Structure formats: structure tokens, C-alpha cells
């Protein structure tokens, strides 16, 4: 992603905005971030139930991408049956105010900082 107005845009060959969008740019990632921010740590099946319409394959790949990007932490407990939980990292939680403001902007609302 390159900008033609390099003098006023921070974009260069490696655009930080493009990198950010690739980390959160799918509807599933945003939904998962919102769910985990509001409701905390979740097991896989709970995330699947709360994320209406997502397939198991898509949930698995999305969580893996989010883990690789440092947005989600996966914790596996060595129990029988194996228990796995997902939660947002500090980096993932830091996205909430940005997402919240963006939702107000999209609705054409003033943002009061809540």
C-alpha cells in the first residue's frame, strides 16, 4: 500500500496502516476481538457459538493468524480431555478503543470518549 502524498502520509514501502489492516481486516477478527474484550477468556467452542456464521476451519485459521500477530494468546492445559483457552494479549486489548471510536465514526456519531 503506497500513498501518493508521501509528504503528509507515513506510508512508504512498508506501510504501517496496511500492516494494521491486515491484522484486523476481516470481519471475523473484529468480532473475535470484541467478544474476547467484552467477555474475557474463551474456549474454542464458546467462541464458535458466539461468532455466528463462522466455520470451524475459518475460526481455527483466524485464531492462528491472530496468535501469530500477537493479538491472541492460546493456553493449553494438559488435562484429559485437553482444554484450550484463548484471550486477548495487551496488544489485542489496546485495539478496543480504536475499534470503539471507529464504530462511532462509521455511524456518524460524535465520540464522547467512553
Buried (B, 14 or more C-beta within 10 A) or exposed (E): EEBEEEEEEEBEEEBEEBEEEBBBEBEBBBBBBBBBBEEEEBEBEBBBEBBEEBEEEBBEEBBEBBBEBEBBBEEEEEEEEEEBBBBBBEEBBEBBEEEBEBEEEEEEEEEEEE
